Amino acid sequence: MTDLLTILQRHFPEESDRIRQRLNEDPTLNEIEENYRDCVTALQHWRRSKTPEAQARIAEYSTFSRELEQEALNAYKAQVSQSRT
């Protein structure tokens, strides 16, 4: 699974350095990044699990990871828009 920095850089390739800086400095993006990292860790755990609930948890954490990716993209876009005005 890809990290949040890579996902943002894929959408905004010309702003790679700025993305890295904002991930380090912005509390909102930092929190999203931490949540995303936790989500990916949980998803990896459930993918290795053989328990009956594994498939449900995989679906749940997969959805959550996509939502966090979108949240990060939206937060970054909003910050870029604010800094340009």
C-alpha positions as CSV (number, residue, x, y, z in Angstrom):
1,M,0.0,0.0,0.0
2,T,1.2,3.5,-0.9
3,D,1.9,6.1,1.7
4,L,0.0,9.4,1.8
5,L,3.0,11.5,0.5
6,T,3.2,9.4,-2.6
7,I,-0.5,9.6,-3.2
8,L,-0.4,13.4,-2.9
9,Q,2.6,13.7,-5.1
10,R,0.9,11.5,-7.8
11,H,-1.9,14.1,-7.9
12,F,0.3,17.1,-7.7
13,P,3.7,16.1,-9.2
14,E,4.8,19.7,-9.7
15,E,4.5,20.4,-5.9
16,S,6.5,17.5,-4.5
17,D,8.6,19.7,-2.1
18,R,5.7,21.8,-1.0
19,I,3.7,18.6,-0.2
20,R,6.5,17.2,1.9
21,Q,6.8,20.5,3.8
22,R,3.0,20.7,4.4
23,L,2.8,17.1,5.7
24,N,5.5,18.0,8.2
25,E,4.0,21.4,9.3
26,D,0.3,21.3,8.9
27,P,-1.6,19.7,11.9
28,T,-4.6,18.7,9.8
29,L,-2.6,16.9,7.1
30,N,-0.4,15.4,9.8
31,E,-3.4,14.0,11.6
32,I,-4.8,12.6,8.4
33,E,-1.4,11.0,7.7
34,E,-1.2,9.4,11.1
35,N,-4.8,8.0,10.7
36,Y,-3.9,6.7,7.2
37,R,-0.8,5.0,8.5
38,D,-2.8,3.3,11.3
39,C,-5.4,2.3,8.8
40,V,-2.9,0.8,6.4
41,T,-1.3,-1.1,9.3
42,A,-4.7,-2.5,10.4
43,L,-5.5,-3.4,6.8
44,Q,-2.3,-5.4,6.4
45,H,-3.1,-7.2,9.7
46,W,-6.5,-8.2,8.5
47,R,-5.2,-9.3,5.1
48,R,-3.0,-11.8,6.9
49,S,-5.7,-12.9,9.3
50,K,-7.6,-16.2,8.9
51,T,-10.4,-15.3,11.3
52,P,-14.0,-15.3,10.1
53,E,-14.3,-11.5,10.5
54,A,-11.3,-10.8,8.4
55,Q,-13.1,-10.1,5.1
56,A,-15.5,-7.7,6.8
57,R,-12.6,-5.8,8.4
58,I,-10.7,-5.8,5.1
59,A,-13.7,-4.1,3.4
60,E,-14.0,-1.7,6.3
61,Y,-10.4,-0.6,6.3
62,S,-10.2,-0.5,2.5
63,T,-13.1,2.0,2.5
64,F,-11.6,4.0,5.3
65,S,-8.2,4.2,3.6
66,R,-9.8,5.5,0.4
67,E,-11.8,8.1,2.4
68,L,-8.6,9.3,4.1
69,E,-6.9,9.6,0.8
70,Q,-9.7,11.8,-0.5
71,E,-9.7,13.8,2.7
72,A,-6.0,14.4,2.3
73,L,-6.4,15.5,-1.3
74,N,-9.2,17.8,-0.4
75,A,-7.3,19.3,2.6
76,Y,-4.2,19.9,0.4
77,K,-6.3,21.5,-2.4
78,A,-7.9,23.8,0.1
79,Q,-4.5,24.8,1.5
80,V,-3.1,25.5,-1.9
81,S,-6.2,27.6,-2.8
82,Q,-5.9,29.6,0.4
83,S,-2.2,30.3,-0.1
84,R,-2.8,31.6,-3.6
85,T,-5.4,34.2,-2.5
